[in-house]
Amino acid sequence: MCLNSGSESVTLACRIADVNAKAMTDAGGRYAGRTIKRVAVKGAFHGRTDRPALYSDSSRKAYQQYLASYRHEDSVLTVEPYNVAQLEAVFADADKHGWFIEAMFLEPVMGEGDPGRAVTPAFYEAARRLTEAHGSLLLVDSIQAGLRAHGVLSITDYPGFEKLPAPDMETFSKALNAGQYPLSVLAVSERTAALYRKGIYGNTMTANPRALDVALATLDQLSDEVRANIRARGKEFVDKLNTLKDELGGLITKVQGTGLLFSCELAPQFKCYGAGSTEEYLREHGVGVIHGGANSLRFTPHFNVTSAEVDLIVAHVRHALLEGPRKAESKAA
């Protein structure tokens, strides 16, 4: 099903999960009368529109601070990434407390909460097994990670995941439109498609010819060479940022990444976002970067990035940390 933005595709997934939750918790249903809950990973991001925002743990602090609708909001159960025992305990607790878990949402590679951190096959397998046994739905949100992580769209084609069962739903957006035209896609299993009911969702401009042309043009560029470059340059970025981490002796505290979605976490004396930040400094010097995590610089370079560009970006990061802005010592302490 085609939509416009990533958040809209997740919204549609939420509607389908809602249909299933009603059938499960209505009188005569398998979990009649149970309280509805949702499961997400700590630090997860799934969009900013209403229902997707519930699953976005990375944004929840701001919502609780400023939105009245979050004053007593307790429907979301979060688990540490990627703790299988904790996930199993959450589903066991559902039976103990009379909950029905409507859905679990999962990023194959985290985009905002801990950028570049990839889900493990063991955790994904547990999520698939537990949601299926419980009668709830599993959404894999590949909006940020699709193509960028391994040069393939779906988690089902990731190394180590090829033999694992598919999720009920998977969302794609940025990978399909090259960041140039609004388009998202919600892919669903046959069982999930059967849950959809006429009238539960509508939209404008979806599946318009220009959006589909952009997607086709983008996917036509995805050669074996581009796929290989995503993997090779991603490894090169992480290796060279780790070398820089060792050189700078504590200014970088962590480097991680999966393909061309990677990050480096900075020491407390650096501010990663906003006015006077390292992010701002790098942008002013021509490097496309965004923040993420606790205090990380997040990078999502183009898929044809070269080794020379890798060296250029790493050199700019080095310069920013040695010559760029820092917090006052009293604030960094």
N, C-alpha and C positions, 0 to 999 in steps of 0.2 A: 504494500500500500504506500503510495507516494504522498508526501506532505511537503511543507516548505522549510521548516527549521528542525534542528535536532530535538528541541524541547517539545515541539508539536508531535513528533513521532513517539516520544516517550509518553506524552499525554494520551495518545490513542492506545498505547500499550496499557496504560493505567485504566482506561475505560473498559478494555477487554477483561482485565483482571477483576474489575468491579463487577462485571456481569457474572463471572465465575464465582466471586465471593457471595453474591446474592443467592445464586443457586445452591451454594454449599451451606449457607447459614439461614436460609428461609425455613419455615416450618416444613418438616418432612425431608429436609436436606441432611447430608452426611454430618454436618456440624451445626445443626439447628440451634439458633439462639446464641452462638458463641460471639465473643467480642473479636472484632477484626483488627489484626496487627499486620505490620509490614517488616521486612528484614532488609538491611543494607549494611555495607561495610563501613567502618569508621573512616572518615575522610573522603567518602565517595561523593561524586558529583554527577547529577543526572538531569540538570536543567533548572530553570528559575521560574517557570510557570507553576500554577498552583499545586497540582498533585505531584509532578516530578520534583518540585522543591521539597516535599516531605521526605523523599528518599535521599536528598542531597545533604549528607551530614556535614560536608565541608562548609556549607553556608548557614547551618542551623543556628549558630551562635548569634549571628546578626539578625536572623528572623525572630529569635526569642527575645532579643533586646528591643526590637522596634515594632513588631507586629502583634496586635492584640489576639489575632487568631492562633498564635502559638503559645498563649499563656498557659493553657492546660493541655497542650498537644503532647500525647504520649503514645501515639500509635506505632512508632518506629522502634524496632529493636536492632541495635547495632552490634556487630561482632568485629573483633580485631582482625586486621588482614595478616595472614590468611590462616586463621586458627580453626582447624577442623573440629577439635574437641569442643570449642566454644560454640561453633555453629550447630553441632549435634545437640548440645545442651539447650540451645534456644528452641529447637523443634521439640525436644522432650518437655520443656517447660510449657509449651503451647497446650499439650494435653493435660498437664497438671493444673494449669490456670484457666482452662476453658477458653483458649484463644483459637482463632483460625487465622493462619498466616496467608494473607491475600496473595502476596508475591514476594519474591526476592529479586532485587536488582543488583547487577554486578558489572563492573568495568573489567575488561580483559587486561588492560593496563591503566593504572590510575592517571588521570589527567590534571587534577587540581590538588587533591588532598595530599598526595605523596608522588609527585610526577615521575613517571617512568617505571614505577613498581608494578610488576606483572603478577597476575594471579597464578597460583601453582595448579598443575593438573589435579593434584590430590584435593585441593579445596574446591575446584570446579566440579570434580566428580561427586564430592559430598553434597554440594549445593544441588546438583542435578538429581541425585538419588533422594535427598530429603524432600525437596519440593514435589517430586513426582509421587512419593509415598504419601505425602500429606494432602495431595490434591490441589496444591497451589501452583502458581506459574513462575517460571524462571525467565527473566529478561537479561540478556547480555547487551550492555550499552557500548557499542563499538563506534560511537560518533567521533570520539577523539582518536581512538587507537586504530580504527579500520585502515588498512593498507600501511599506515605509518609504522606499525610495530614490526611486522614481518614481511610486508609486501603482499599480503593476502587480506581479503576483506573480513572473513569470518573467523571467529575463534575456533571453529571446527577444523580449520586448516592450519592452525598454529602448531609448531613442533611440540610433540608430546600430547596433543589433544586430538589427533586425527581419528583415533579409535573410540573416543568418548562420545556419548550420545549428545545430540544437538539440543540447545535450549528451546523453550517454547516460543520465544520471540528474540529477535536481535535487531538493533537499530543502527542505521548508517546515515551519515550526512556529509561531514567535511571531506571525507575521502572521495565522495562521488561528485562533488561540485567544484573541487579545487579551490574552495573558499571564494568563488567568484559569482555564484548565483544561488538563490535559495532553493534547496532541494534536500529532502530527507526521505528515507525509506524505512518502513517497518516490515521486516520479514517475519512470517509466522509459520508455525507447523500446521499440518492439516487439522489436528485436534483443536488448536487455538483458533484457527479460522472459523471453525464450526461454532465457536462461542459468540462471534460477532452478531449483533442484532441491528437491524435497520433502525435508524433514528437516534442512535446513541452518540453519533459523532458526525460533524460536518465541517467543511473548510472551504477556503477560496484559493484559487490559483494552483491547486494541487495537480500534479501530473501535466502541467502545461507544456506545450511543445518545446519552448526554449529551454526550460529546465532539463527536460529529457535529452535534448541535443547536447547541452553542456555535460551531462553525465556520460553520454556516449563518447564525446570527444575526449573527456578525461580518461575514461577506461581504455580507450584506444591507445593512449600513450603508455600504458602500463606493460612494458616489454619485460622479458626475462632479465635484461640488463638493468632496468630500473629497479626491479624487485631485489636483485643482487646488490645494487648500490645502497638501497635502504638498509639492508642488513650490514653491509661492510662499513659504510660511513657511520652508522650508528655505533658499531663497536669501536671504530676509530675515535669518535668523539669521546666516548666514555674512557677509553684507554688514555687519551691525551689529557683529559680533564683530571683523571686520577694522577697522572704524572705532575700536573700543575698543583694538585692538592698536596702531594708530597713535597714539592718545591717550596710552597708558600707556608708550610709549617703551621697549620691551624686556621688559616683564613678561610679555607673551604673545609667543611666538616663531613660532607657526604657527597658522593657522586653515584648516580644510578641511571639506568635507562634501558629501554627496549626498542631497538631500531632507532628511528628518528623521533622518538619521544623520550627526552632525557632531561636531567636536571642536576644542578650542583647546589647544595645547601651551604649557606654562608654563616660564618661566625656571628655572634650577637652584635658585634660592633658595626655591622653593616645593616642597612635598611634596604629591603628588597623591593619595595613598591612605594609609589607616591612621590611627592615632591622631594628632591634631594636624595633620591635613592640610587642604588646601583643599577636597577632596571632603567630608570630615566637616563642615567649617564650613558649606558650602553646604547640606548635608542638614539640619543643625541649624536653618538659617534657611528651610527649607521648599522647597528646590530639589532635585528628583530628578536626580541626576547619578552617574556611575560613572567610574572611571579607565580608561585604556587607553594603548597606545603606550608611549613612553619616559617621558613625564611629562605626559600629556594628561588633560584633563577631557572625558569623552564624554557626549553628550546624545542622548536618544531620546524626545522629548516625544510626547504623544498627537496623533493625526492631525487633531483639530479645534482645535489650538492657535491662538490669536488673535494679532494684532499687538500687542495690549496685553500679552499674556503673554510675547511675545518681548521687549518692552522691559523687563518686570519681571525676566526671567531675566538679561538682559544687565546690568541695573543691579545685580543681586545678585552677578554675577561681578565687576563693577567694585569693588563694596564689599569683596568677599572678598579681592581682590588688594591693595587699599589698606589695609584695616583688619584683615584676617584673619591667620592664622598664617604664619610663615616659618621656614625652617631657620635655625639659628645660622650666622653667617658662615663659621665654620671648616668646617662640614659642606657648605655650598653651594659652596665654592671647588673 
